[in-house]
C-alpha cells in the first residue's frame, strides 16, 4: 500500500465546532508536548474538517511507551480468561457503536457506508475470536526421553508492542493487531495513519470504557517520521507490527534489524483473478468488479489484475467495461453510491500518474475511465472514474506495480499454465483467485499459485478473521495476521522441562 500523504490544506481557520482529539496515554487523553495539531479532512468533500489531531513527536512516544512498560508489569499477570472478558465487552460495545463509528470512518477516509460497517464488523469478529483465545492459547505436553521428567510448551507475552496501521481498514487492521496482542498479555502503543486517526481514537475510547487498565493501550498520532520512527527505535518496544507500503516496510525492517527487534510486516499486493474459459462468466464478472472497485481499489487484496482466457476474453471484457462505467461514484454516506473517493490528493495523483504510464509508457488500451471526476459537488473531493485497461501485457508497469486505486488491468492468456505463470509473475504474493468449473484446474491452482490467500470462484478480497492473513514475497516477512497465526506474532514459545527424578539426568548423553 502506498505511503499516506496529508490532505490538502485549503481551509486554515478551525471552526469552533471542529472536535479536537488528543493522544491516549496512560488511560488519559493528553495534548502533545509539541503544542501542534493537524487537520483530518473528508476526502469526499475536503471543505469539511472531520477533526483536529495531535502532531506528536518523540517525547509523546516516550511517555506512551513508558506508560505501556509500566502497565505491562501487572497486565502480563492478569489471567488470560480475565483479559479476555474485556475483549468480549469490547466486541459488544462495538456492536452498539457500529453505526456511529462507521459513519465517522466514511467521513474520514471515504469508503462507502456498507464497507465501513464491514470494517467495524471485522473488529467485532476479531474481538470475539481473540477473546476465545483467553481460554485456549494451547501449548503442547509431550513425553520426555528420560524417566520421571515432564515437559510442555507455553506462550509468553513479549512486552510493549508498537503498531503502525494504515488508512484503508482504519479499525479492522488495528483490531487484528491489538486484540491478539492483548489476549497474549502484551501492552500497546499504536500510531494510526495520519488520514484515519479518528477511527483509532474511537477504538481507544471503546477499550477504555470496557475497562482496559490505564497504560495497557496507548495511541499517539502524528507523522511516520516524528512518531513512527521513534516508536520503532524505542528500546522498550519489543515488537513492531506494521501494515503499509513495501517501501516503508523495508525501512521498518531495517530499523528493527540491528537490535533483532521482531517485526511483523504486511505490505503491498498486485492480486489477480484468473477467469478460465469454462467459468460461470456472470459470477466471475461480479467477483472481478467487486474485487477491483470495492474500497475504490484501495485494498491490499484488491483485484487489480484479471487474467482472462482468450476464448472468452472479448465477451468478458465487453461486459466488464459496460458494468465498470455504470458504477455510481460519490460521497459514501449516500447509500446509493457504490464507490467513494481516493483517500487524499496524493493518492489521486498516483492514480492519475499510472493512467498516464498505462497509456504512454506501457501502450495499453484504455477501455474506460482515466479521468478525475469534477462534476458538481465531486469537485470538492478526490474522485476518480473506475478505470479499465485492456490487452495488457503482464510485464507492463500497470500490471506489475501496486496502484492502490480504481484501475484494473485485463490480461489475455492462451492456456491455464500461462495463467498461473502470469499470476505468479509479480513481486508480491498476497491474494489470488480462479473462476473455473474444472475441479482439477481449481486444485492445481490452489497448489501452484504462490500467495498467502487463495480463492476458488470468489474474488481476491474478503478474508475472514479466523484464518491467517498475509502474503509471500514482497508482501510480507513470513508472518501472518489474524487466526491462530497471530498468536505466534504476539507471543514467544517457552519450552519447560520439569525433572522429578531427584537425580541428574543427562539428555542425549549415554552413561
Ligand atoms: C487490506 O486489503 O488491507 O480480505 C485488508 C479483505 C478484508 C481485509 C483487507 N477482509 O479484503
Boltz pocket constraint, residues with backbone or C-beta under 6 A from the ligand:
constraints:
  - pocket:
      binder: B
      contacts: [[A, 122], [A, 168], [A, 169], [A, 298], [A, 299], [A, 300], [A, 301], [A, 302], [A, 460], [A, 461], [A, 462], [A, 463], [A, 464]]
      max_distance: 6.0
